[in-house]
Amino acid sequence: MTTSPSATPSGLEAVFLENRPALLSRARGLGAGDDAEDVLQDVWIRLRSGTGPIVNPRAYLFRMVYTAVLDRRRGARRSAERENAWLDQDEPTARDATAPEAERRLVARQALEVIAARLDALGDPAALIFRRHRIGGETQRRIAEDLGMGLSTVEKHLRRAYAVVLDVEDEA
């Protein structure tokens, strides 16, 4: 979340940088915990994508932090539900082999196998970063620190891995 040294931030970016400590505190207060920095990174990226004139920029930024925390919470809940659903599923028996649910499970398992193979083919560090972030739930910042990389490098590797996953979904 840095700007170039020669460019002085203006507008919404300046308000963001001025209020960054308060925004970080707000994210933590909303329950983001260790993900508070990642929440601010999400907000920074969203505001850099361009917005029109804002009547109350400070309130707008606090609302963006609130929304980003909710988005992360929903994503974590969906991920946990998905993980629990996968853990609760058993191998289909011969009796269940003709049931639509068994077919969906089989198709899902096959898709996961294809994704795992494509991620393995992608190689490290992209596959490792994807698994640590999406499956392990680690923050991008933590992964960057552990691997001695910049946050933008971790994001680049995640984009490559997401592209592989999306390609598999498009083929299905």
C-alpha positions as CSV (number, residue, x, y, z in Angstrom):
1,M,0.0,0.0,0.0
2,T,2.7,2.4,-0.9
3,T,2.6,5.2,-3.5
4,S,5.6,6.2,-5.5
5,P,7.9,8.6,-3.6
6,S,7.5,11.3,-6.2
7,A,3.7,11.2,-6.2
8,T,1.9,12.8,-3.4
9,P,-1.4,11.0,-2.8
10,S,-4.5,13.0,-3.2
11,G,-8.2,12.6,-2.8
12,L,-9.4,9.3,-1.4
13,E,-5.9,7.8,-1.3
14,A,-4.7,10.7,1.0
15,V,-7.7,10.3,3.3
16,F,-7.0,6.5,3.4
17,L,-3.3,7.1,4.3
18,E,-4.2,9.7,6.9
19,N,-6.8,7.4,8.5
20,R,-4.9,4.2,8.1
21,P,-4.3,3.6,11.9
22,A,-8.0,4.2,12.6
23,L,-9.1,2.0,9.8
24,L,-6.8,-0.8,11.0
25,S,-8.2,-0.4,14.5
26,R,-11.7,-0.5,13.1
27,A,-11.0,-3.8,11.1
28,R,-9.6,-5.3,14.3
29,G,-12.6,-4.1,16.3
30,L,-14.9,-5.8,13.8
31,G,-13.1,-9.1,14.5
32,A,-10.6,-9.2,11.6
33,G,-7.8,-10.0,14.1
34,D,-4.6,-11.0,12.2
35,D,-6.4,-10.4,8.9
36,A,-6.8,-6.7,9.6
37,E,-3.8,-5.8,7.4
38,D,-5.2,-8.0,4.6
39,V,-8.5,-6.2,5.0
40,L,-6.8,-2.9,4.5
41,Q,-5.0,-4.2,1.5
42,D,-8.3,-5.3,0.0
43,V,-9.7,-1.8,0.7
44,W,-6.7,-0.2,-0.9
45,I,-7.0,-2.2,-4.0
46,R,-10.7,-1.5,-4.3
47,L,-10.2,2.3,-3.9
48,R,-7.4,2.3,-6.4
49,S,-9.7,0.8,-9.0
50,G,-11.3,4.2,-9.3
51,T,-14.3,5.8,-7.8
52,G,-16.3,9.0,-8.5
53,P,-16.5,11.9,-6.2
54,I,-17.2,11.0,-2.6
55,V,-19.1,13.4,-0.3
56,N,-17.7,12.0,3.0
57,P,-14.5,10.1,2.2
58,R,-13.7,9.1,5.8
59,A,-17.1,7.5,6.3
60,Y,-16.9,5.9,2.9
61,L,-13.5,4.3,3.8
62,F,-14.9,3.0,7.2
63,R,-17.8,1.5,5.3
64,M,-15.4,-0.1,2.9
65,V,-13.5,-1.7,5.9
66,Y,-16.8,-2.9,7.3
67,T,-17.8,-4.5,4.0
68,A,-14.4,-6.0,3.5
69,V,-14.5,-7.6,7.0
70,L,-18.0,-9.0,6.3
71,D,-16.8,-10.4,2.9
72,R,-13.9,-12.1,4.6
73,R,-16.2,-13.5,7.3
74,R,-18.6,-14.8,4.7
75,G,-15.8,-16.3,2.7
76,A,-14.4,-18.0,5.7
77,R,-17.8,-19.4,6.7
78,R,-18.4,-20.7,3.2
79,S,-15.0,-22.3,3.1
80,A,-15.6,-24.0,6.5
81,E,-19.0,-25.2,5.3
82,R,-17.4,-26.6,2.1
83,E,-14.6,-28.2,4.1
84,N,-17.1,-29.8,6.6
85,A,-19.2,-31.0,3.7
86,W,-16.2,-32.7,2.1
87,L,-15.1,-34.2,5.4
88,D,-18.6,-35.5,6.1
89,Q,-18.9,-37.3,2.8
90,D,-18.1,-41.0,2.5
91,E,-17.2,-42.9,-0.6
92,P,-20.4,-43.9,-2.4
93,T,-21.4,-47.5,-2.0
94,A,-22.5,-49.7,-4.9
95,R,-26.1,-49.2,-3.7
96,D,-25.6,-45.4,-3.9
97,A,-23.8,-45.5,-7.2
98,T,-26.8,-44.6,-9.3
99,A,-28.0,-41.8,-7.0
100,P,-27.7,-38.2,-8.3
101,E,-25.8,-37.3,-5.1
102,A,-23.2,-40.0,-5.7
103,E,-22.7,-38.7,-9.2
104,R,-22.2,-35.2,-8.0
105,R,-19.7,-36.4,-5.4
106,L,-17.8,-38.4,-8.1
107,V,-17.7,-35.4,-10.5
108,A,-16.5,-33.1,-7.6
109,R,-13.8,-35.6,-6.6
110,Q,-12.6,-35.9,-10.2
111,A,-12.6,-32.1,-10.6
112,L,-10.5,-31.8,-7.4
113,E,-8.1,-34.4,-8.7
114,V,-7.7,-32.4,-11.9
115,I,-7.2,-29.2,-10.0
116,A,-4.6,-30.8,-7.7
117,A,-2.7,-32.2,-10.7
118,R,-2.8,-28.8,-12.5
119,L,-1.6,-27.1,-9.4
120,D,1.2,-29.6,-9.0
121,A,2.1,-29.0,-12.7
122,L,2.1,-25.2,-12.0
123,G,4.8,-25.9,-9.4
124,D,6.1,-24.0,-6.4
125,P,5.8,-21.4,-5.2
126,A,2.4,-20.7,-6.8
127,A,0.9,-24.1,-5.8
128,L,2.4,-23.8,-2.3
129,I,1.1,-20.3,-1.8
130,F,-2.4,-21.2,-3.1
131,R,-2.7,-24.2,-0.8
132,R,-1.4,-22.2,2.3
133,H,-3.8,-19.3,1.6
134,R,-6.9,-21.0,0.3
135,I,-6.8,-24.3,2.1
136,G,-4.6,-23.5,5.1
137,G,-6.3,-20.1,5.7
138,E,-3.0,-18.2,6.1
139,T,-2.9,-14.6,5.3
140,Q,-1.0,-13.4,2.2
141,R,1.2,-11.2,4.4
142,R,2.2,-14.2,6.6
143,I,3.0,-16.3,3.6
144,A,5.1,-13.4,2.1
145,E,7.0,-13.1,5.3
146,D,7.6,-16.8,5.7
147,L,8.8,-17.2,2.1
148,G,10.8,-13.9,2.1
149,M,8.7,-12.4,-0.8
150,G,6.9,-9.2,-1.3
151,L,3.1,-9.1,-0.9
152,S,2.7,-8.3,-4.6
153,T,4.8,-11.4,-5.5
154,V,2.5,-13.6,-3.4
155,E,-0.5,-12.0,-5.1
156,K,1.0,-12.6,-8.5
157,H,1.4,-16.3,-7.7
158,L,-2.1,-16.5,-6.4
159,R,-3.5,-15.0,-9.6
160,R,-1.6,-17.7,-11.6
161,A,-3.1,-20.5,-9.4
162,Y,-6.6,-19.0,-9.6
163,A,-6.3,-19.0,-13.3
164,V,-5.5,-22.7,-13.3
165,V,-8.5,-23.4,-11.1
166,L,-10.8,-21.3,-13.3
167,D,-9.5,-23.0,-16.4
168,V,-10.6,-26.4,-14.9
169,E,-14.0,-24.9,-14.0
170,D,-14.4,-23.6,-17.6
171,E,-13.6,-27.0,-19.0
172,A,-16.3,-28.7,-16.8
